[in-house]
Amino acid sequence: MPDDAGPEPRSAAAPPAAQGVPQLVEITLKRKSRRLAVRFADGTEGSLSAEYLRVYSPSAEVKGHSAGEGVLVTGKEEVGIERVEPVGRYAVRLVFDDGHNTGLYTWPILYELCREHDRKWQRYLDRLAKAGKRRQPPAGG
């Protein structure tokens, strides 16, 4: 996948309006900044950090196997995304450099992660604080 030095956007080729979600029209991995840029047909776009995507992974490992908020994932400040693997015309699998690769990020999930970014990120920070955990500043930054 492309990096920050010369990203080559890929067409997501999503089916139109899956579950009422606008079509995903672009997805670009930016390795140097550890971000995934996504853009939907309605203009919704996001530059989602690898940490955010990792702590909100749709995998059973993170979501848990029962109702509730799932597992509080910590220590992912420096996680990166090694690759983005298309899954049909409806999702991607993100392969993280910590070995995690089991969550399928469907277009509706990515749309929600974009639209609800600020609320979800604050909820994550609140859960960390309640658990007595802290984010560590990334090395070199």
N, CA, C and O atoms as a MOPAC input file, in Angstrom:
PM7 MOZYME 1SCF
protein

 N      0.85000 1    -1.18900 1     0.00000 1
 C      0.00000 1     0.00000 1     0.00000 1
 C      0.88400 1     1.23800 1     0.00000 1
 O      2.04400 1     1.17500 1     0.40800 1
 N      0.34900 1     2.34600 1    -0.45000 1
 C      1.10700 1     3.58300 1    -0.52900 1
 C      1.42800 1     4.13700 1     0.84800 1
 O      0.81600 1     3.75300 1     1.84500 1
 N      2.40100 1     5.04900 1     0.89000 1
 C      2.70900 1     5.71800 1     2.13700 1
 C      2.58100 1     7.22300 1     1.94500 1
 O      2.13600 1     7.68100 1     0.89300 1
 N      2.96700 1     7.98900 1     2.95100 1
 C      2.80200 1     9.44100 1     2.91100 1
 C      3.57500 1    10.09500 1     1.78400 1
 O      3.18400 1    11.16600 1     1.31800 1
 N      4.65400 1     9.48800 1     1.33300 1
 C      5.49200 1    10.10200 1     0.31900 1
 C      4.81600 1    10.16800 1    -1.03900 1
 O      5.17300 1    11.01700 1    -1.85500 1
 N      3.87500 1     9.32000 1    -1.29900 1
 C      3.21900 1     9.32800 1    -2.59300 1
 C      2.01200 1     8.42600 1    -2.61500 1
 O      2.00400 1     7.42700 1    -3.33400 1
 N      0.98200 1     8.75300 1    -1.84000 1
 C     -0.16100 1     7.85700 1    -1.78300 1
 C     -0.85400 1     7.72600 1    -3.13000 1
 O     -1.02700 1     8.70000 1    -3.86300 1
 N     -1.23500 1     6.52800 1    -3.42700 1
 C     -2.00600 1     6.25800 1    -4.62300 1
 C     -3.37300 1     5.77300 1    -4.17300 1
 O     -3.51900 1     4.60500 1    -3.81200 1
 N     -4.37700 1     6.64100 1    -4.18400 1
 C     -5.69200 1     6.24000 1    -3.70500 1
 C     -6.21900 1     5.04000 1    -4.48300 1
 O     -5.99200 1     4.90000 1    -5.68500 1
 N     -6.92100 1     4.18900 1    -3.76700 1
 C     -7.55000 1     3.03200 1    -4.38700 1
 C     -9.05100 1     3.20900 1    -4.33800 1
 O     -9.59800 1     3.72300 1    -3.36300 1
 N     -9.69700 1     2.78900 1    -5.37500 1
 C    -11.14900 1     2.77100 1    -5.37100 1
 C    -11.59100 1     1.58700 1    -4.53600 1
 O    -11.06100 1     0.48600 1    -4.68400 1
 N    -12.54200 1     1.80100 1    -3.67600 1
 C    -12.98500 1     0.74100 1    -2.79000 1
 C    -13.95900 1    -0.21900 1    -3.47100 1
 O    -14.14400 1    -1.33800 1    -2.99300 1
 N    -14.57100 1     0.18300 1    -4.55200 1
 C    -15.51300 1    -0.64900 1    -5.29400 1
 C    -16.58400 1    -1.25600 1    -4.39800 1
 O    -16.91000 1    -2.43700 1    -4.51600 1
 N    -17.11400 1    -0.45900 1    -3.52100 1
 C    -18.14400 1    -0.94300 1    -2.60300 1
 C    -19.48800 1    -1.00700 1    -3.30200 1
 O    -19.75200 1    -0.23300 1    -4.22100 1
 N    -20.33800 1    -1.92900 1    -2.86900 1
 C    -21.69200 1    -1.91800 1    -3.40400 1
 C    -22.39000 1    -0.64500 1    -2.94400 1
 O    -22.12700 1    -0.16600 1    -1.84100 1
 N    -23.27400 1    -0.08800 1    -3.76700 1
 C    -23.90600 1     1.17300 1    -3.39800 1
 C    -24.72800 1     1.06600 1    -2.11600 1
 O    -25.48300 1     0.11300 1    -1.91900 1
 N    -24.56400 1     2.04900 1    -1.26400 1
 C    -25.36900 1     2.24900 1    -0.06300 1
 C    -25.59200 1     0.98600 1     0.75000 1
 O    -26.73000 1     0.64900 1     1.07800 1
 N    -24.52400 1     0.29200 1     1.07200 1
 C    -24.62700 1    -0.89300 1     1.92900 1
 C    -25.19200 1    -0.46900 1     3.27600 1
 O    -24.63900 1     0.41200 1     3.93400 1
 N    -26.27200 1    -1.08300 1     3.68200 1
 C    -26.91900 1    -0.81000 1     4.96500 1
 C    -27.18000 1     0.68400 1     5.16400 1
 O    -27.07200 1     1.18700 1     6.28200 1
 N    -27.52200 1     1.39100 1     4.09100 1
 C    -27.81500 1     2.81600 1     4.20100 1
 C    -26.58800 1     3.70100 1     4.31400 1
 O    -26.72100 1     4.90100 1     4.55700 1
 N    -25.41100 1     3.14900 1     4.14800 1
 C    -24.16800 1     3.90200 1     4.24200 1
 C    -23.73600 1     4.30900 1     2.83600 1
 O    -23.77500 1     3.49000 1     1.91800 1
 N    -23.32700 1     5.56200 1     2.65800 1
 C    -22.84000 1     5.97400 1     1.33700 1
 C    -21.67500 1     5.10700 1     0.88100 1
 O    -20.96400 1     4.52400 1     1.69900 1
 N    -21.48900 1     5.03000 1    -0.40500 1
 C    -20.41900 1     4.21500 1    -0.97700 1
 C    -19.05500 1     4.74100 1    -0.55500 1
 O    -18.81900 1     5.94900 1    -0.55800 1
 N    -18.15200 1     3.82200 1    -0.18800 1
 C    -16.76600 1     4.16900 1     0.07800 1
 C    -16.09200 1     4.35600 1    -1.27200 1
 O    -16.11900 1     3.45700 1    -2.11400 1
 N    -15.48800 1     5.51900 1    -1.48100 1
 C    -14.90400 1     5.79600 1    -2.79100 1
 C    -13.37900 1     5.80500 1    -2.78300 1
 O    -12.75300 1     5.72000 1    -3.84000 1
 N    -12.77700 1     5.90700 1    -1.59900 1
 C    -11.31400 1     5.93300 1    -1.55100 1
 C    -10.82300 1     5.45300 1    -0.19400 1
 O    -11.40200 1     5.76900 1     0.84500 1
 N     -9.74400 1     4.68300 1    -0.22900 1
 C     -9.08900 1     4.23900 1     1.00300 1
 C     -7.59000 1     4.22300 1     0.72800 1
 O     -7.13400 1     3.61800 1    -0.24300 1
 N     -6.82400 1     4.89400 1     1.59500 1
 C     -5.38700 1     5.02700 1     1.38400 1
 C     -4.65500 1     4.80100 1     2.70200 1
 O     -4.95900 1     5.44700 1     3.70500 1
 N     -3.70900 1     3.89900 1     2.69700 1
 C     -2.85600 1     3.66500 1     3.85600 1
 C     -1.69900 1     4.65400 1     3.81000 1
 O     -1.00500 1     4.76900 1     2.80000 1
 N     -1.50000 1     5.36400 1     4.91300 1
 C     -0.39200 1     6.31900 1     5.03600 1
 C      0.52200 1     5.78500 1     6.13100 1
 O      0.33700 1     6.06600 1     7.31500 1
 N      1.50000 1     5.01600 1     5.70900 1
 C      2.34600 1     4.29800 1     6.66300 1
 C      3.15300 1     5.20800 1     7.58000 1
 O      3.22000 1     4.96100 1     8.78400 1
 N      3.75900 1     6.24300 1     7.04100 1
 C      4.62300 1     7.09600 1     7.86200 1
 C      3.86100 1     7.74100 1     9.00800 1
 O      4.37600 1     7.82900 1    10.12300 1
 N      2.65700 1     8.18700 1     8.75000 1
 C      1.86300 1     8.82000 1     9.80600 1
 C      0.97000 1     7.81900 1    10.53300 1
 O      0.24100 1     8.18500 1    11.45500 1
 N      1.02900 1     6.54700 1    10.11500 1
 C      0.22900 1     5.47700 1    10.73100 1
 C     -1.25500 1     5.83700 1    10.74500 1
 O     -1.91800 1     5.81100 1    11.78200 1
 N     -1.75200 1     6.17500 1     9.54400 1
 C     -3.15000 1     6.56500 1     9.40400 1
 C     -3.76800 1     5.87700 1     8.19600 1
 O     -3.07900 1     5.49500 1     7.25000 1
 N     -5.08100 1     5.73100 1     8.25600 1
 C     -5.84800 1     5.22700 1     7.13300 1
 C     -6.81200 1     6.33400 1     6.72900 1
 O     -7.67200 1     6.73600 1     7.51300 1
 N     -6.66400 1     6.82600 1     5.49600 1
 C     -7.54900 1     7.87400 1     4.99500 1
 C     -8.68400 1     7.20800 1     4.22700 1
 O     -8.45200 1     6.36900 1     3.35800 1
 N     -9.90700 1     7.59100 1     4.55800 1
 C    -11.08100 1     7.05500 1     3.86400 1
 C    -11.98900 1     8.19900 1     3.44700 1
 O    -12.06000 1     9.23400 1     4.10900 1
 N    -12.68600 1     7.98900 1     2.33000 1
 C    -13.62700 1     9.00700 1     1.83800 1
 C    -14.85000 1     8.30500 1     1.28500 1
 O    -14.74700 1     7.33800 1     0.52900 1
 N    -16.01200 1     8.81100 1     1.67700 1
 C    -17.28800 1     8.26600 1     1.23900 1
 C    -17.95700 1     9.20300 1     0.24200 1
 O    -17.64000 1    10.39000 1     0.17900 1
 N    -18.87800 1     8.66000 1    -0.52700 1
 C    -19.55100 1     9.39900 1    -1.59900 1
 C    -20.30500 1    10.63700 1    -1.09400 1
 O    -20.48800 1    11.58500 1    -1.85800 1
 N    -20.74200 1    10.65400 1     0.16300 1
 C    -21.47400 1    11.81400 1     0.68600 1
 C    -20.54400 1    12.91200 1     1.18800 1
 O    -21.00400 1    13.91900 1     1.72700 1
 N    -19.21500 1    12.72000 1     1.00900 1
 C    -18.25000 1    13.71900 1     1.44800 1
 C    -17.65600 1    13.43000 1     2.81500 1
 O    -16.68400 1    14.07200 1     3.21300 1
 N    -18.22200 1    12.48100 1     3.53700 1
 C    -17.64800 1    12.10700 1     4.82800 1
 C    -16.26600 1    11.53200 1     4.58100 1
 O    -16.08100 1    10.65400 1     3.73900 1
 N    -15.30200 1    12.04300 1     5.32800 1
 C    -13.95200 1    11.51700 1     5.19800 1
 C    -13.28900 1    11.51700 1     6.54600 1
 O    -13.70200 1    12.22100 1     7.46700 1
 N    -12.25600 1    10.71700 1     6.64500 1
 C    -11.52900 1    10.65400 1     7.89900 1
 C    -10.10400 1    10.22900 1     7.67300 1
 O     -9.78000 1     9.53100 1     6.71200 1
 N     -9.26000 1    10.66700 1     8.58000 1
 C     -7.87500 1    10.22600 1     8.63200 1
 C     -7.75900 1     9.54800 1     9.98600 1
 O     -7.53500 1    10.20100 1    11.00500 1
 N     -7.91500 1     8.23600 1     9.98400 1
 C     -8.04900 1     7.46500 1    11.21600 1
 C     -6.70100 1     6.88400 1    11.62400 1
 O     -6.04500 1     6.20000 1    10.83700 1
 N     -6.29500 1     7.16000 1    12.85600 1
 C     -5.00600 1     6.65000 1    13.32400 1
 C     -5.06800 1     5.13600 1    13.49300 1
 O     -6.12600 1     4.56400 1    13.75400 1
 N     -3.91800 1     4.50800 1    13.33900 1
 C     -3.83000 1     3.06400 1    13.53700 1
 C     -4.22300 1     2.71500 1    14.97100 1
 O     -4.88100 1     1.70100 1    15.20500 1
 N     -3.82700 1     3.54100 1    15.91900 1
 C     -4.20000 1     3.29200 1    17.31600 1
 C     -5.71800 1     3.27000 1    17.47300 1
 O     -6.26300 1     2.34400 1    18.07400 1
 N     -6.39500 1     4.26500 1    16.94600 1
 C     -7.86000 1     4.34000 1    17.02100 1
 C     -8.49100 1     3.11500 1    16.38200 1
 O     -9.38700 1     2.50300 1    16.96200 1
 N     -8.02900 1     2.75100 1    15.19000 1
 C     -8.57900 1     1.58300 1    14.50500 1
 C     -8.30500 1     0.29700 1    15.29000 1
 O     -9.14300 1    -0.60500 1    15.31500 1
 N     -7.15200 1     0.21200 1    15.91900 1
 C     -6.79300 1    -0.99500 1    16.67700 1
 C     -7.63700 1    -1.12500 1    17.93000 1
 O     -8.11700 1    -2.21500 1    18.24200 1
 N     -7.82600 1    -0.01600 1    18.66300 1
 C     -8.59300 1    -0.11100 1    19.91700 1
 C    -10.08300 1    -0.26200 1    19.65900 1
 O    -10.81600 1    -0.71500 1    20.53800 1
 N    -10.54300 1     0.11000 1    18.47000 1
 C    -11.94100 1    -0.10200 1    18.08400 1
 C    -12.07400 1    -1.20100 1    17.03900 1
 O    -12.99300 1    -1.17100 1    16.22100 1
 N    -11.17200 1    -2.16400 1    17.05800 1
 C    -11.23900 1    -3.27800 1    16.11800 1
 C    -12.57600 1    -3.99900 1    16.25800 1
 O    -13.04700 1    -4.22400 1    17.37400 1
 N    -13.19100 1    -4.36100 1    15.13200 1
 C    -14.45800 1    -5.09400 1    15.18800 1
 C    -14.27400 1    -6.59300 1    15.45700 1
 O    -15.22600 1    -7.36000 1    15.31000 1
 N    -13.09100 1    -7.01500 1    15.84100 1
 C    -12.83400 1    -8.43200 1    16.10000 1
 C    -13.49800 1    -8.89100 1    17.39700 1
 O    -13.76300 1    -8.08800 1    18.29100 1
 N    -13.75600 1   -10.17500 1    17.48300 1
 C    -14.30900 1   -10.75100 1    18.71400 1
 C    -13.32400 1   -10.57900 1    19.87000 1
 O    -13.73400 1   -10.41800 1    21.01900 1
 N    -12.03400 1   -10.61200 1    19.56600 1
 C    -10.99700 1   -10.44500 1    20.59400 1
 C    -11.15000 1    -9.09700 1    21.30800 1
 O    -10.93900 1    -9.01000 1    22.51800 1
 N    -11.51400 1    -8.05500 1    20.56700 1
 C    -11.65700 1    -6.72100 1    21.14400 1
 C    -13.09400 1    -6.44700 1    21.56800 1
 O    -13.33000 1    -5.93400 1    22.66100 1
 N    -14.04500 1    -6.78100 1    20.72100 1
 C    -15.45400 1    -6.52900 1    21.03000 1
 C    -15.97600 1    -7.41400 1    22.13900 1
 O    -16.92900 1    -7.05600 1    22.83000 1
 N    -15.35000 1    -8.57800 1    22.31400 1
 C    -15.83500 1    -9.53200 1    23.29800 1
 C    -16.89300 1   -10.42400 1    22.68300 1
 O    -17.31000 1   -10.22700 1    21.54100 1
 N    -17.30900 1   -11.38400 1    23.43800 1
 C    -18.28500 1   -12.36100 1    22.93800 1
 C    -19.67300 1   -12.14700 1    23.52900 1
 O    -20.57100 1   -12.96500 1    23.32600 1
 N    -19.85000 1   -11.05300 1    24.25700 1
 C    -21.15700 1   -10.75600 1    24.82800 1
 C    -21.42500 1    -9.26100 1    24.70800 1
 O    -20.57400 1    -8.50000 1    24.24800 1
 N    -22.61100 1    -8.85600 1    25.12600 1
 C    -22.98500 1    -7.44600 1    25.05200 1
 C    -22.07400 1    -6.61500 1    25.95500 1
 O    -21.54400 1    -7.11700 1    26.94600 1
 N    -21.90200 1    -5.37300 1    25.61300 1
 C    -21.06300 1    -4.47900 1    26.40000 1
 C    -20.01300 1    -3.82500 1    25.53000 1
 O    -20.00500 1    -3.99100 1    24.31000 1
 N    -19.13000 1    -3.08200 1    26.16700 1
 C    -18.13200 1    -2.32000 1    25.42400 1
 C    -16.94100 1    -3.13800 1    24.97000 1
 O    -16.14000 1    -2.65600 1    24.16900 1
 N    -16.80500 1    -4.33300 1    25.44700 1
 C    -15.67700 1    -5.14600 1    25.02400 1
 C    -14.42500 1    -4.86600 1    25.83300 1
 O    -14.46500 1    -4.20300 1    26.87000 1
 N    -13.32600 1    -5.38000 1    25.34000 1
 C    -12.04000 1    -5.30200 1    26.02000 1
 C    -11.43600 1    -3.90800 1    25.86500 1
 O    -11.46900 1    -3.32000 1    24.78500 1
 N    -10.88700 1    -3.39400 1    26.95500 1
 C    -10.16200 1    -2.12200 1    26.89200 1
 C     -8.74800 1    -2.42900 1    26.42000 1
 O     -7.95200 1    -3.00500 1    27.16200 1
 N     -8.43600 1    -2.04700 1    25.19500 1
 C     -7.12700 1    -2.30100 1    24.60100 1
 C     -6.21800 1    -1.13300 1    24.95800 1
 O     -6.58100 1     0.02700 1    24.76100 1
 N     -5.03600 1    -1.44100 1    25.48200 1
 C     -4.09400 1    -0.39100 1    25.88100 1
 C     -2.73100 1    -0.65300 1    25.23800 1
 O     -2.47000 1    -1.73100 1    24.70600 1
 N     -1.87700 1     0.35800 1    25.30300 1
 C     -0.50700 1     0.21300 1    24.83500 1
 C     -0.35500 1     0.15300 1    23.32600 1
 O      0.59000 1    -0.45800 1    22.82700 1
 N     -1.26400 1     0.77300 1    22.59300 1
 C     -1.21300 1     0.71800 1    21.12100 1
 C     -0.85300 1     2.05700 1    20.49200 1
 O     -1.13200 1     2.28700 1    19.31600 1
 N     -0.23400 1     2.94100 1    21.27200 1
 C      0.11600 1     4.27200 1    20.77200 1
 C      1.01400 1     4.22000 1    19.54200 1
 O      0.93600 1     5.09700 1    18.68100 1
 N      1.85100 1     3.22000 1    19.45300 1
 C      2.80900 1     3.15200 1    18.34000 1
 C      2.48600 1     2.06200 1    17.33000 1
 O      3.30600 1     1.76000 1    16.46400 1
 N      1.30500 1     1.47000 1    17.42900 1
 C      0.94700 1     0.41200 1    16.48400 1
 C      0.84400 1     0.99700 1    15.07200 1
 O      0.44200 1     2.14500 1    14.88300 1
 N      1.21100 1     0.19000 1    14.10900 1
 C      1.09200 1     0.58900 1    12.70900 1
 C      0.26000 1    -0.42300 1    11.94300 1
 O     -0.05400 1    -1.50300 1    12.44600 1
 N     -0.08300 1    -0.06400 1    10.74600 1
 C     -0.81800 1    -0.97100 1     9.86100 1
 C      0.16400 1    -1.44500 1     8.80600 1
 O      0.73000 1    -0.63900 1     8.06800 1
 N      0.36300 1    -2.75300 1     8.73500 1
 C      1.27900 1    -3.31900 1     7.74000 1
 C      0.64000 1    -3.38000 1     6.36300 1
 O      1.26700 1    -3.04900 1     5.35700 1
 N     -0.62000 1    -3.81000 1     6.33300 1
 C     -1.30600 1    -3.90500 1     5.04200 1
 C     -2.81500 1    -3.82300 1     5.21100 1
 O     -3.37300 1    -4.03500 1     6.28700 1
 N     -3.43800 1    -3.50400 1     4.08900 1
 C     -4.89200 1    -3.44700 1     3.98300 1
 C     -5.28100 1    -4.48700 1     2.93700 1
 O     -4.87000 1    -4.40300 1     1.78000 1
 N     -6.07700 1    -5.46700 1     3.35700 1
 C     -6.46800 1    -6.54500 1     2.45200 1
 C     -7.95300 1    -6.43500 1     2.13000 1
 O     -8.78100 1    -6.48100 1     3.04000 1
 N     -8.30800 1    -6.29100 1     0.85500 1
 C     -9.72700 1    -6.24200 1     0.48800 1
 C    -10.41300 1    -7.55900 1     0.83100 1
 O     -9.83500 1    -8.63500 1     0.67500 1
 N    -11.64300 1    -7.45900 1     1.29700 1
 C    -12.47800 1    -8.62900 1     1.56800 1
 C    -13.75700 1    -8.42400 1     0.76700 1
 O    -14.64200 1    -7.67000 1     1.16900 1
 N    -13.84000 1    -9.10100 1    -0.36500 1
 C    -14.99800 1    -8.89600 1    -1.23700 1
 C    -15.12100 1    -7.44200 1    -1.62700 1
 O    -14.13000 1    -6.74000 1    -1.82900 1
 N    -16.38100 1    -7.00500 1    -1.72900 1
 C    -16.67100 1    -5.60600 1    -2.08400 1
 C    -17.32500 1    -4.88400 1    -0.92400 1
 O    -18.06100 1    -3.91700 1    -1.12000 1
 N    -17.05300 1    -5.35800 1     0.29500 1
 C    -17.77000 1    -4.80000 1     1.43800 1
 C    -16.89500 1    -4.48200 1     2.64800 1
 O    -17.38300 1    -3.88800 1     3.60900 1
 N    -15.61100 1    -4.86100 1     2.62700 1
 C    -14.78600 1    -4.68300 1     3.82700 1
 C    -13.30600 1    -4.75900 1     3.48800 1
 O    -12.91700 1    -5.11300 1     2.37500 1
 N    -12.49000 1    -4.41400 1     4.48300 1
 C    -11.05700 1    -4.64400 1     4.42400 1
 C    -10.62400 1    -5.29300 1     5.73600 1
 O    -11.23800 1    -5.09400 1     6.78400 1
 N     -9.57200 1    -6.05900 1     5.64800 1
 C     -8.91400 1    -6.59600 1     6.83600 1
 C     -7.64600 1    -5.77600 1     7.01700 1
 O     -6.83600 1    -5.65400 1     6.09900 1
 N     -7.48300 1    -5.21900 1     8.20600 1
 C     -6.27300 1    -4.47100 1     8.51100 1
 C     -5.31700 1    -5.40300 1     9.24400 1
 O     -5.68100 1    -6.03600 1    10.23500 1
 N     -4.10300 1    -5.47400 1     8.74700 1
 C     -3.07100 1    -6.27800 1     9.38500 1
 C     -2.15700 1    -5.30800 1    10.12500 1
 O     -1.42600 1    -4.52800 1     9.51500 1
 N     -2.21500 1    -5.37500 1    11.45600 1
 C     -1.44300 1    -4.46800 1    12.30300 1
 C     -0.07400 1    -5.07400 1    12.59700 1
 O      0.09700 1    -6.29300 1    12.56400 1
 N      0.89100 1    -4.21500 1    12.88300 1
 C      2.24500 1    -4.71600 1    13.12900 1
 C      2.41700 1    -5.37400 1    14.49600 1
 O      3.50200 1    -5.86500 1    14.81000 1
 N      1.36300 1    -5.39100 1    15.31100 1
 C      1.41200 1    -6.14300 1    16.57200 1
 C      0.85700 1    -7.55800 1    16.39700 1
 O      0.70400 1    -8.29900 1    17.36800 1
 N      0.55400 1    -7.92600 1    15.13300 1
 C      0.05600 1    -9.26400 1    14.83900 1
 C     -1.45600 1    -9.36800 1    14.76800 1
 O     -1.97500 1   -10.38700 1    14.31200 1
 N     -2.17400 1    -8.35200 1    15.20000 1
 C     -3.64400 1    -8.40100 1    15.16200 1
 C     -4.12700 1    -8.28800 1    13.71100 1
 O     -3.70100 1    -7.39600 1    12.97700 1
 N     -5.02100 1    -9.20200 1    13.30400 1
 C     -5.52800 1    -9.16600 1    11.93100 1
 C     -6.89900 1    -9.81100 1    11.78600 1
 O     -7.27600 1   -10.21300 1    10.68600 1
 N     -7.64300 1    -9.91500 1    12.86700 1
 C     -8.89000 1   -10.68000 1    12.79800 1
 C    -10.15600 1    -9.85400 1    12.63100 1
 O    -11.22900 1   -10.43500 1    12.47100 1
 N    -10.08400 1    -8.56100 1    12.65800 1
 C    -11.29600 1    -7.75700 1    12.50000 1
 C    -11.54800 1    -7.38900 1    11.04700 1
 O    -10.62500 1    -7.01600 1    10.32300 1
 N    -12.80000 1    -7.49500 1    10.62700 1
 C    -13.19000 1    -7.03600 1     9.29000 1
 C    -13.83500 1    -5.66300 1     9.42900 1
 O    -14.85400 1    -5.49900 1    10.09900 1
 N    -13.22400 1    -4.69400 1     8.78600 1
 C    -13.72600 1    -3.32500 1     8.80900 1
 C    -14.64100 1    -3.14100 1     7.59900 1
 O    -14.19000 1    -2.81000 1     6.50300 1
 N    -15.93500 1    -3.36200 1     7.82500 1
 C    -16.91100 1    -3.18800 1     6.75300 1
 C    -17.08400 1    -1.69800 1     6.49700 1
 O    -16.68100 1    -0.86600 1     7.31000 1
 N    -17.69500 1    -1.36700 1     5.34800 1
 C    -17.91400 1     0.04400 1     5.04400 1
 C    -18.76900 1     0.71300 1     6.12000 1
 O    -18.45000 1     1.83600 1     6.51000 1
 N    -19.84500 1     0.08200 1     6.62500 1
 C    -20.59800 1     0.73400 1     7.70700 1
 C    -19.75700 1     0.97600 1     8.97000 1
 O    -19.92500 1     1.99800 1     9.63400 1
 N    -18.86300 1     0.05400 1     9.30100 1
 C    -18.01000 1     0.25000 1    10.47400 1
 C    -17.06200 1     1.41600 1    10.24800 1
 O    -16.90900 1     2.25900 1    11.13100 1
 N    -16.42100 1     1.48500 1     9.08600 1
 C    -15.51400 1     2.60000 1     8.79200 1
 C    -16.26100 1     3.93300 1     8.77900 1
 O    -15.74200 1     4.94900 1     9.24100 1
 N    -17.48300 1     3.92000 1     8.24600 1
 C    -18.29200 1     5.14100 1     8.21500 1
 C    -18.57700 1     5.62000 1     9.64400 1
 O    -18.44100 1     6.80400 1     9.95200 1
 N    -18.96700 1     4.69200 1    10.49600 1
 C    -19.24100 1     5.04600 1    11.89300 1
 C    -17.97200 1     5.54100 1    12.59500 1
 O    -18.01800 1     6.51000 1    13.35200 1
 N    -16.85000 1     4.88000 1    12.34400 1
 C    -15.59900 1     5.30900 1    12.96900 1
 C    -15.20500 1     6.71700 1    12.52700 1
 O    -14.59100 1     7.45400 1    13.29900 1
 N    -15.54600 1     7.09700 1    11.30600 1
 C    -15.30800 1     8.47400 1    10.83300 1
 C    -16.28300 1     9.44600 1    11.48500 1
 O    -15.87900 1    10.43800 1    12.09200 1
 N    -17.56500 1     9.14900 1    11.35200 1
 C    -18.60600 1    10.07400 1    11.82100 1
 C    -18.58500 1    10.27500 1    13.33600 1
 O    -18.88800 1    11.36200 1    13.82800 1
 N    -18.23000 1     9.23000 1    14.06400 1
 C    -18.27500 1     9.26600 1    15.52800 1
 C    -16.88800 1     9.37400 1    16.15400 1
 O    -16.72100 1     9.09700 1    17.34100 1
 N    -15.89700 1     9.77400 1    15.36400 1
 C    -14.51300 1     9.76400 1    15.83700 1
 C    -14.32400 1    10.48200 1    17.16500 1
 O    -13.80300 1     9.89400 1    18.11200 1
 N    -14.73200 1    11.72400 1    17.25200 1
 C    -14.47200 1    12.50900 1    18.46000 1
 C    -15.14200 1    11.88600 1    19.68700 1
 O    -14.52800 1    11.78400 1    20.74900 1
 N    -16.39200 1    11.47400 1    19.53800 1
 C    -17.11300 1    10.86000 1    20.65600 1
 C    -16.46500 1     9.54500 1    21.07200 1
 O    -16.26400 1     9.29500 1    22.26000 1
 N    -16.14000 1     8.70700 1    20.09500 1
 C    -15.53800 1     7.41100 1    20.40100 1
 C    -14.15200 1     7.57400 1    21.01900 1
 O    -13.80900 1     6.86900 1    21.96900 1
 N    -13.35900 1     8.49200 1    20.48900 1
 C    -12.02100 1     8.68900 1    21.03800 1
 C    -12.11500 1     9.17800 1    22.47700 1
 O    -11.36800 1     8.71100 1    23.33600 1
 N    -13.02600 1    10.11600 1    22.75500 1
 C    -13.18800 1    10.60200 1    24.13000 1
 C    -13.66000 1     9.47800 1    25.04500 1
 O    -13.22000 1     9.38700 1    26.19100 1
 N    -14.54500 1     8.62800 1    24.55200 1
 C    -15.01500 1     7.48500 1    25.34600 1
 C    -13.84800 1     6.55500 1    25.68000 1
 O    -13.75400 1     6.04600 1    26.79600 1
 N    -12.96900 1     6.34000 1    24.71500 1
 C    -11.78600 1     5.51300 1    24.95400 1
 C    -10.90500 1     6.14500 1    26.04500 1
 O    -10.46800 1     5.45500 1    26.96700 1
 N    -10.64800 1     7.44600 1    25.93800 1
 C     -9.82900 1     8.13900 1    26.94200 1
 C    -10.47900 1     8.07700 1    28.31900 1
 O     -9.78700 1     7.91100 1    29.32400 1
 N    -11.80300 1     8.20700 1    28.37400 1
 C    -12.53200 1     8.11400 1    29.64200 1
 C    -12.41500 1     6.71300 1    30.24000 1
 O    -12.22500 1     6.56500 1    31.44700 1
 N    -12.52700 1     5.69400 1    29.40100 1
 C    -12.39100 1     4.31000 1    29.88300 1
 C    -10.97000 1     4.06200 1    30.40100 1
 O    -10.79200 1     3.39100 1    31.41700 1
 N     -9.96700 1     4.59600 1    29.71100 1
 C     -8.58900 1     4.46600 1    30.19300 1
 C     -8.44900 1     5.08800 1    31.58300 1
 O     -7.89900 1     4.47000 1    32.49500 1
 N     -8.95000 1     6.31600 1    31.73600 1
 C     -8.84100 1     7.01300 1    33.01300 1
 C     -9.54600 1     6.23900 1    34.12400 1
 O     -9.01200 1     6.09700 1    35.22300 1
 N    -10.73400 1     5.74400 1    33.83600 1
 C    -11.49600 1     4.99100 1    34.83500 1
 C    -10.75400 1     3.73300 1    35.25900 1
 O    -10.85600 1     3.30500 1    36.40800 1
 N    -10.00700 1     3.14000 1    34.33300 1
 C     -9.24300 1     1.92600 1    34.63000 1
 C     -7.86800 1     2.23800 1    35.22300 1
 O     -7.09800 1     1.32500 1    35.52000 1
 N     -7.55900 1     3.52400 1    35.39500 1
 C     -6.27400 1     3.91500 1    35.94000 1
 C     -5.12300 1     3.74800 1    34.97200 1
 O     -3.96900 1     3.60400 1    35.37700 1
 N     -5.44300 1     3.76900 1    33.68500 1
 C     -4.43100 1     3.60500 1    32.62100 1
 C     -4.17000 1     4.95500 1    31.97400 1
 O     -4.98000 1     5.87700 1    32.06900 1
 N     -3.01200 1     5.05200 1    31.31100 1
 C     -2.67300 1     6.27900 1    30.60000 1
 C     -2.07900 1     5.92000 1    29.24200 1
 O     -1.44300 1     4.88000 1    29.07700 1
 N     -2.29900 1     6.78900 1    28.29600 1
 C     -1.61200 1     6.66400 1    27.01800 1
 C     -0.18500 1     7.16000 1    27.19500 1
 O      0.05500 1     8.15600 1    27.87800 1
 N      0.74900 1     6.46700 1    26.58500 1
 C      2.15000 1     6.89100 1    26.61800 1
 C      2.43000 1     7.71800 1    25.37900 1
 O      2.00100 1     7.35100 1    24.28500 1
 N      3.14200 1     8.83000 1    25.52600 1
 C      3.46500 1     9.60700 1    24.30900 1
 C      4.33700 1     8.75700 1    23.37900 1
 O      5.24300 1     8.06000 1    23.83500 1
 N      4.05700 1     8.81900 1    22.08000 1
 C      4.87600 1     8.05600 1    21.12300 1
 C      6.34300 1     8.45800 1    21.21700 1
 O      6.66200 1     9.62400 1    21.44800 1
 N      7.21800 1     7.50200 1    21.03900 1
 C      8.66200 1     7.77400 1    21.03800 1
 C      8.98400 1     8.75300 1    19.91800 1
 O      8.45100 1     8.63600 1    18.81400 1
 N      9.83200 1     9.69300 1    20.19000 1
 C     10.23100 1    10.67100 1    19.18000 1
 C      9.17400 1    11.71600 1    18.91300 1
 O      9.28400 1    12.44900 1    17.93000 1
 N      8.14700 1    11.81600 1    19.75100 1
 C      7.11500 1    12.80000 1    19.46000 1
 C      6.45700 1    13.19500 1    20.66300 1
 O      5.54800 1    14.02500 1    20.62700 1

